[in-house]
Amino acid sequence: PGSYSYFEGMTVRMAVAIAGGFTRRADEDVIVIIRANDPEQVEYEVTQGGRVLPGDSIEVERRLF
């Protein structure tokens, strides 16, 4: 968790790496970006190669086991 600097061309994979990487319990296949700049804060399911925009929040789901 936290805020990190954005740079042009940043992907989800890069942003997660800057934040410390995936934990052992992370489900790396279920990643959601919340776009705060959208009028209704829309959630987008993305892959690790998905583009990040300024103001995005990234949520990685947990695996059950």
N, C-alpha and C positions, 0 to 999 in steps of 0.2 A: 504493500500500500504506500501511497505517497504521490507527490507531484514530481514530474521529471521534465526536462527541457525537450521540446519538439525540434526536429530538424527535417528539412525537405526530403521526401522520399522514404520516410520512416515506415517500417512494416511492423506488424504485431510482434513478430519474432524478435525484432530489434528492441522494441519497447519493453518486452518481457525480460530480455537479457539485461537491459540497463537497470531494470527494477530488481535484479537479483536472480532471475531465471525461474523456471517452473519448479514447484516443490514435488516431492514423490507422490503426493496425493492429487496432483493436478490432472484433470482430464484434458490433455493437450488438443483433443479433437472437438471440444465444445468451448468455443471462445465467443464472447459477445462484446461488441463495441456499442457504447451508449453515446450518441451524438448530442451533446448539450446545446450545440448551435442550431439544431432543428427546433422548430416551434413547439413540438410535443415530446422531445427527448425520445426519439425512436431508437429501438434496439436492433442491431444488425448482427446476425451470426456470421462469423468470418473464419477464414483459415489463418494459419500463421503467416502466410504471405500477403495478407490483406493490408491495405494502406491505412495509416493512421492520419487523422487530421488534427490540427490544433484544437484543444478543448475536449477531445475524446476521452472517455473512461473505458478501460478494458477490464472485463470480468472473465476469469477462467473458472469453469465449474470444477467441482471435486469428483473424483472417482469414488464409487461405492466401496471398493476393496483395494 
